[in-house]
């Protein structure tokens, strides 16, 4: 469980570094932010005794959590962040991520990780 959180923190830190640079595509920060959120939610699942679902869908992961935890995540746009699990990795018919998209992704992932860390240490 602690390794999941460590990986989540590392992914988020990498996303923030990429966000601060102009020579790396913002889509990479979006992907890493999504990965951070996914790993944090999976760590929380382990803590709460919930089987980890093999999915990148953050809403599906949050819905599996006990009822006391999922409302804490409702204010965060998990659906929007989930899209970056695929759209950031492969060329397609969707628009390229902007710096603003990367900032939003990092903000959402930071919120998710903060909530998970509070639950772990609370």
Order of alpha helices (4+ residues) and beta strands (2+ residues): alpha-alpha-alpha-alpha-alpha-alpha-alpha
